[in-house]
């Protein structure tokens, strides 16, 4: 029984890596960057239009969650999605991240040009 769980978890991890790879490629970044732990976060920050040093803000215990959530929100907005999609990525990431990667969403730039200039 444990082997089935291990196989399912491994399959989900591979599927999520493939989804992130597609998101990176859609944003014009190398897909392999999604596989490298720290570098993938820095590339994600480039995709959403934030400086690389935000990575250090994300490493602050507890407070770093705010920057992480903010980055996910900016990622969904950069693909033309709204706050509802951000909530989906936060709470049902195994569904919404593949939808972003394999779906028809197009990369529109950092936070969709600041939400089309508000």
N, C-alpha and C positions, 0 to 999 in steps of 0.2 A: 504493500500500500504506500509506503514511504517513497518508493521509487517512482510511482505515478505522480505524486505531489512534486517531487524534485523535477521530473520531466516537464510537468505543466508550468512550474515556476520558471524553469530555464527557457521554455518556449516563449513565455510572456516577456522575459527580459530581452530575448533576441528580437522579438516583435517590436518592443519599445525602442531598442537601439535602431532598428530599421526605420521606424517612424521618425525618430530624431534625425537620422541620416537624410531622409527625404525633406524634412523641414529645412535643414541646413542647405541642401542643394537648391531648394526653391528660393532661398534667400541669397543665393549666389556665393555661398561659402563651400569649402570642401566637405563632402559628406563624412569622410573619415574622422573629421574633427569631433564628431559626436561621440566617438569611442574613447577619446583621451580625457581622463577625469578633470583636471583643472583647466586645461586648454578649452574644453567644450564650454565651460562656463564663460570664459573670456570671449569666445566666438559668439556665444549667445548674447552677451552684452553688446558686441558689435552689431549684431542683427537688430537689436532693439534700439540702437543709437545711444547707448550709455558708455561712459568711460571705463577702461579696464580696471581702474582702482575700486570700482564698486564691488569687485570680487572680495576685497578685504572687508568691506562693510557687511557682506553676506556672511562672513566668518565670525562676526560678533555674536556670542551666544544670545539667544532669544530675540534680540533686536534685529539680527540678520534675517529672520523670517520675514520681516516687513519688506526688506529689499528683494528677497526671493519672490514673494507674492507680487510685488510691484513689477519685477522683471517678467513674470508670467503674464501679468495684465498687459504689459507693453508688447509682449510677443503676440498675444491674440489680437491686439489692436493693429499691429504691424501687418497682420494678414487680413485686416478689414473686419474683424469680429468685434463683438461688444462685451460688456461686463458679464453677461450671462454665460458667454463662452469661456470667459476666464474662470468663473465659478465651476463650470464643467471640467476645465483642465485641472483645477485644484482638487476637486472632490471625486471626480471620475476620470482621472488622467488616462487610465488604460483604455478609455473609449475616445475621449476628445483629442488626445495627442495624435493617435493614428488617423483620426478624421482630418486633422489639420495637415498631416504629412501626406496621406494618400488621397485626400479629397481634392476638390477643385478650387480650394482657396489659393489665391495668388498673393505673393509678397508685394506689399505696397510701400514698404519703407518704414523707417522708425515711427512707430505708433501711428501708422497710416497718416503720415505728415501732420502729426499732432492732432489727430482726429479731424482732419480736413479744416484745420485752423479754427476749431471750436466754433 
